[in-house]
Amino acid sequence: MKARTCTVFIGDEEWTAHFHYSPGSPGCHTQRNGDPGWPPDPPEVEVESLTRVTPGGGFSVVTHPEILAQAEQACLDAAIQQDEDDMIEYYESRHRCE
């Protein structure tokens, strides 16, 4: 799993999420030799911490399951978007017409 960081907005507050991301795998219906394949694995996110700097300069840490679930979905969306952007950038850098 890749370690990443993203910004998450919960209400009006900006939080920093540190998480691990695995893009999953597409699976395989049938192998070349005819043997059955395997099911796909969906992308996964595991939020390690969700923190913010408070106005007094301290830190707040979230442990509430519902808020962590919102943060996981936001991090998953951000990671998938980043992967898509990286693929497009890579493709465009290799296929430039000059």
N, C-alpha and C positions, 0 to 999 in steps of 0.2 A: 504494500500500500504506500502511496505517495503522501508525504506530509505537506499540507497546504494551509494557507490562512485566507480568510475572507471577512468582509465587513457584513454584518447582519443588522437590520433595523428591526427593533422590537418596540412597537409603539413609536414614540418620537425619539427614542434613544438609539445611539449607534454603538454596537458591540463588536468585538473582535473575536472571531471563532478560529481556533486552531483545531485542525481535523486531519484525518487520514482518509484517502480516497482510493478506491479500487474501481477501475472502469468496467469490470466484469469481462465476460467473454461471450462470443456469439453462439457457442455450442456447435454441434455437428450432427446432422440427421443420420447420415450413414458414412462410414469410413470407406476408403477406396477399395478395400478388400471385401466389402459387403457387410462387415460387422456393424451392429448398431452403434450409433454415435452416442452423444451425451447432451443433456439439456443445456440451454444457455444459463449463464450466471448474470444476474442483474448488477448494475453498478451499486457500490456500497459506500457509505460515509459513516465514519465514527468520529463524533465530536469529542475532542480531548478536553477542551476548555472553552468557556464563553465568558469573556471578561469585558469590562469597560473601565475607563478612568473616570472617577467621580469628580465633581467640581472641586472638592477639597484636595485632590491629588492622590487619593487612595484608589483602591480597586474594588469593584463589585464582581462577584462570581455567581453564576446561575447554576442551580442544581434542580430546579423545578422540571419535571419530566415533560410537561406540555410545551414549555418554552424551548427546551432542548430539542424536542421533535420539530418545532418550527425552524430552529437553527439548522438542524440536519437537512431539512428539505431545501432551505436557502443555500446551504453549502453544496448540496448535490447539484442543484440547478447551476450554480456558479462554476463548479468543476466540469460539468458536462459542456457548458458554454465555452469554457477556456480550452477544453480539448478540441472542440469543433473549430474554434478560432485558430488554434495551433495547426490543425490539419490543413485548413484553408491557406494559412500563411506559408506552410511548407510546400503545398502544391503550387501555389502561385510563384514561389521563389524558384521552383524547378522548371516551370513552364512559361517563362517570360519570352515574349516575342521581341526581338531587338532588331 
